[in-house]
Amino acid sequence: MSGINKVILVGHLGKDPEVRHLEGGVTVASFPLATSETYNKDGKRVEQTEWHNIVLWRGLAEVASKYLQKGKLVYIEGKLRTRSFEDKEKVKKYVTEIVAENFTMLGRKSDFEPGQSSTPIATPVNDAKIEDEFTIGPSDENGDLPF
């Protein structure tokens, strides 16, 4: 039996997606995503924020670069990946990131129109209406695969 590597996150972008174009015209976008949870400790409400490194490839990266901005609320599905590299001093470093397979922009359609403010969306995830979401998956609107 094979394993399952599945990650689901809902959070706010920490900054605008950083887009790079690699050899062969492959596009990659990356950004930090903040997820927060609250709990009570000694009668006080405590908020804990976790930061996740998100990576999107090809067509998904192109769409993210167009519509996602710092502060926007987004639902992301993907898989966990850990990779290693050597820094300038030849020290081996490890980084864990979420490779997104699809994402859904949460909030109102107007929140994602060009020229809108990049303030965080106040719409709770459970109250977001389906007609007010954009879902971006493995294929684009023409049915073409992004890879």
Protein Blocks (a to p, Z undefined) as FASTA:
>chain_A
ZZddddddddddfbdcdddddehhiacddddddddddddeehiacddddddddddehjlm
mmmmmmgcghiacdddddddddddddfkopacdddddddfbdcdedjfklmgghiacbdc
fbdfklpcfklpccddfbdfkopafZZ
